[in-house]
Amino acid sequence: MSIAPLTPDALLDRLTEAVHALPLPGHDEHADRGSGDGAQRSPTPGAVRVLLDGAAAARPDRWADGLVDRLQRLSRPVLRVSAWDFLRPASVRLERGRTDPDAFYDDWLDAGALVREVLAPAAVGKPVLPRLWDVATDRAVRAERVPLGPGGVVLVDGPLLLGRGLPAELEVHVAMSAAALARRTPDDEAWTLPAYDRYDEEVAPQDLVPFVVLADHPDRPALKTP
């Protein structure tokens, strides 16, 4: 286990290198060999899928935004997707009340829709749906599907993403200590803290991923790797 204190820019550079080095899903470097009508054709490569997992107060969206800029400089088409745009309708999400931490853990994210509309089509090079549900209006979003193009990358950020079987080529967890998380979580969202305690106990996200961003001090993060 290695823990390296880094500047935010240096940490993003490390993550960008890791994402850029990932092979594209469906790519077969041994295909397209042969001649004439019998030549094999490689399937359309899919997009690399990256999950950036972390509590809202840990700001996984901040790291996702930083990756977008760097990957685009490498001529990679990038699509940012927020898990907050793939929540279930209020009638399901809030059935146990508006401040139930177990409901937040179990019922809020529509993981099936995230796979069906984003992660599965991305893997085979098909257009993906960038948003599904508008929480403010509690209505489906009329979003157009987005084609990613060759070498595409889909970045999905949000809380409680790991341990759900979401398919991805790379998973990153943005971690905060319990004390830092409690300190940085707004008072009106403090009811979610038991859900993150349960997540740490049942899923142990820091043990599941190759990259853990230690974000107790956002301007002085560290990167933990195996």
C-alpha positions as CSV (number, residue, x, y, z in Angstrom):
1,M,0.0,0.0,0.0
2,S,1.4,3.4,-1.0
3,I,0.1,6.8,0.0
4,A,1.5,9.8,-1.9
5,P,0.7,13.4,-1.0
6,L,0.1,15.3,-4.2
7,T,-1.1,18.6,-5.4
8,P,-4.6,18.5,-6.9
9,D,-3.1,19.0,-10.4
10,A,-0.5,16.3,-9.9
11,L,-3.2,13.9,-8.6
12,L,-5.4,14.6,-11.6
13,D,-2.4,14.0,-13.9
14,R,-1.9,10.5,-12.3
15,L,-5.6,9.6,-12.7
16,T,-5.6,10.9,-16.3
17,E,-2.6,8.7,-17.2
18,A,-4.4,5.7,-15.7
19,V,-7.6,6.4,-17.7
20,H,-5.7,7.1,-20.9
21,A,-3.8,3.8,-20.7
22,L,-7.0,1.7,-20.3
23,P,-7.8,-0.5,-23.3
24,L,-11.1,0.2,-25.0
25,P,-13.9,-2.3,-24.3
26,G,-14.4,-4.6,-27.4
27,H,-11.1,-3.7,-29.0
28,D,-9.2,-6.6,-30.4
29,E,-5.7,-5.8,-31.5
30,H,-5.4,-9.1,-33.3
31,A,-8.4,-8.5,-35.5
32,D,-8.4,-6.9,-38.9
33,R,-5.7,-9.4,-40.0
34,G,-6.0,-11.4,-43.2
35,S,-6.9,-10.5,-46.7
36,G,-9.7,-10.6,-49.2
37,D,-13.3,-11.4,-48.2
38,G,-12.2,-13.6,-45.4
39,A,-10.5,-10.8,-43.4
40,Q,-11.7,-10.5,-39.9
41,R,-13.1,-7.1,-38.8
42,S,-12.7,-5.9,-35.3
43,P,-15.9,-4.9,-33.4
44,T,-16.6,-1.3,-32.8
45,P,-14.7,-0.4,-29.7
46,G,-16.6,0.9,-26.8
47,A,-15.9,3.8,-24.4
48,V,-13.8,3.4,-21.3
49,R,-16.1,3.6,-18.3
50,V,-14.8,5.3,-15.1
51,L,-16.7,5.5,-11.8
52,L,-15.7,8.3,-9.4
53,D,-17.4,7.3,-6.1
54,G,-17.6,9.5,-3.1
55,A,-20.0,11.3,-0.7
56,A,-21.3,14.6,-1.8
57,A,-19.1,16.4,0.6
58,A,-16.1,14.7,-0.7
59,R,-16.8,16.3,-4.1
60,P,-16.1,13.4,-6.6
61,D,-17.6,15.8,-9.2
62,R,-14.6,18.1,-8.7
63,W,-12.2,15.3,-9.8
64,A,-14.5,14.3,-12.6
65,D,-14.4,17.8,-14.0
66,G,-10.7,17.9,-13.8
67,L,-10.4,14.7,-15.7
68,V,-12.6,16.0,-18.5
69,D,-10.3,18.9,-19.2
70,R,-7.1,16.7,-19.2
71,L,-8.6,13.9,-21.3
72,Q,-9.9,16.3,-23.9
73,R,-6.4,17.7,-24.3
74,L,-5.4,14.2,-25.2
75,S,-8.1,14.2,-27.9
76,R,-10.3,11.8,-26.0
77,P,-14.1,12.4,-26.4
78,V,-15.5,12.6,-22.8
79,L,-19.0,12.5,-21.4
80,R,-19.7,13.5,-17.8
81,V,-22.6,11.7,-16.1
82,S,-23.8,12.5,-12.6
83,A,-25.5,9.7,-10.6
84,W,-27.7,12.4,-9.2
85,D,-29.4,12.5,-12.6
86,F,-30.2,8.8,-12.4
87,L,-32.3,8.8,-9.2
88,R,-35.6,7.0,-8.8
89,P,-38.9,9.0,-8.8
90,A,-39.8,10.6,-5.5
91,S,-42.7,8.1,-5.0
92,V,-40.1,5.3,-4.7
93,R,-37.1,7.3,-3.4
94,L,-39.0,8.9,-0.5
95,E,-41.4,6.1,0.4
96,R,-39.7,5.7,3.8
97,G,-39.5,9.5,4.3
98,R,-37.3,12.3,3.2
99,T,-34.5,11.7,5.7
100,D,-34.2,7.9,6.0
101,P,-30.5,7.0,5.6
102,D,-31.3,3.4,4.7
103,A,-33.6,4.6,1.9
104,F,-30.8,6.8,0.7
105,Y,-28.5,3.8,0.7
106,D,-30.9,1.3,-0.9
107,D,-33.6,3.2,-2.8
108,W,-32.3,6.5,-4.3
109,L,-30.0,5.4,-7.1
110,D,-31.6,3.7,-10.1
111,A,-28.6,1.5,-10.7
112,G,-30.4,-0.5,-13.3
113,A,-31.2,2.6,-15.4
114,L,-27.6,3.7,-15.1
115,V,-26.4,0.4,-16.5
116,R,-29.1,0.2,-19.2
117,E,-28.8,3.8,-20.4
118,V,-25.1,4.6,-19.9
119,L,-22.7,1.8,-19.0
120,A,-24.0,-1.0,-21.1
121,P,-24.3,1.0,-24.4
122,A,-21.0,2.7,-23.8
123,A,-19.2,-0.6,-23.6
124,V,-20.3,-1.5,-27.2
125,G,-19.8,2.0,-28.8
126,K,-23.5,3.0,-28.8
127,P,-24.8,6.4,-27.9
128,V,-25.7,6.9,-24.2
129,L,-28.3,8.9,-22.3
130,P,-26.5,11.7,-20.3
131,R,-29.5,12.4,-17.9
132,L,-32.6,10.4,-17.0
133,W,-34.4,12.1,-14.1
134,D,-34.8,15.7,-13.0
135,V,-35.1,15.6,-9.2
136,A,-36.3,19.2,-8.9
137,T,-39.4,18.6,-11.2
138,D,-39.6,14.8,-10.5
139,R,-40.0,14.2,-14.2
140,A,-38.0,12.3,-16.8
141,V,-35.5,14.5,-18.7
142,R,-36.0,14.8,-22.5
143,A,-32.3,14.3,-23.2
144,E,-30.9,13.2,-26.5
145,R,-28.5,10.3,-26.6
146,V,-24.9,11.2,-27.1
147,P,-22.5,9.4,-29.4
148,L,-19.0,9.3,-28.0
149,G,-16.9,8.5,-31.0
150,P,-13.6,6.6,-31.1
151,G,-11.6,6.5,-27.9
152,G,-14.5,7.8,-25.8
153,V,-14.5,8.0,-22.0
154,V,-17.6,8.1,-19.8
155,L,-17.1,9.5,-16.3
156,V,-19.8,8.7,-13.8
157,D,-19.6,10.5,-10.4
158,G,-21.7,10.2,-7.3
159,P,-22.2,8.6,-3.9
160,L,-22.5,4.9,-3.0
161,L,-21.7,3.6,-6.4
162,L,-19.5,0.6,-5.5
163,G,-20.6,-2.8,-4.5
164,R,-23.6,-2.6,-6.9
165,G,-22.2,-4.5,-9.8
166,L,-21.9,-1.4,-12.0
167,P,-19.6,-2.3,-14.9
168,A,-16.5,-0.2,-15.4
169,E,-12.9,-0.3,-16.6
170,L,-11.7,1.8,-13.6
171,E,-13.1,2.7,-10.2
172,V,-11.9,5.6,-8.0
173,H,-13.1,6.2,-4.5
174,V,-12.8,9.7,-3.0
175,A,-12.5,9.1,0.7
176,M,-12.9,11.3,3.8
177,S,-12.5,10.3,7.4
178,A,-15.8,10.2,9.4
179,A,-14.8,13.4,11.3
180,A,-14.0,15.3,8.1
181,L,-17.2,14.1,6.4
182,A,-19.3,15.1,9.3
183,R,-17.6,18.5,9.4
184,R,-18.1,19.2,5.7
185,T,-21.6,17.8,5.3
186,P,-24.2,20.6,5.5
187,D,-26.6,20.4,8.5
188,D,-29.6,19.7,6.3
189,E,-27.8,16.7,4.8
190,A,-26.4,15.3,8.1
191,W,-29.1,12.6,8.1
192,T,-27.1,10.9,5.2
193,L,-24.1,10.2,7.4
194,P,-25.3,6.9,8.8
195,A,-25.6,5.7,5.2
196,Y,-22.0,6.4,4.6
197,D,-21.1,4.6,7.8
198,R,-23.0,1.6,6.6
199,Y,-21.3,1.8,3.2
200,D,-17.8,1.8,4.8
201,E,-18.8,-1.2,6.9
202,E,-20.6,-3.3,4.4
203,V,-18.8,-2.4,1.1
204,A,-15.4,-1.2,2.4
205,P,-14.9,0.9,-0.8
206,Q,-11.3,1.7,0.0
207,D,-10.4,-2.0,-0.3
208,L,-12.2,-2.4,-3.7
209,V,-10.5,0.1,-6.0
210,P,-7.0,0.7,-7.4
211,F,-7.1,4.4,-6.6
212,V,-8.3,6.1,-3.5
213,V,-8.2,9.9,-3.3
214,L,-7.8,10.9,0.4
215,A,-9.7,14.2,0.5
216,D,-9.9,15.3,4.1
217,H,-8.0,18.4,3.0
218,P,-9.2,19.1,-0.6
219,D,-6.3,21.4,-1.4
220,R,-3.8,18.9,0.0
221,P,-5.0,15.5,-1.2
222,A,-3.2,12.2,-1.3
223,L,-3.5,9.2,-3.5
224,K,-3.6,5.7,-2.1
225,T,-2.7,2.8,-4.4
226,P,-2.0,-0.9,-3.8
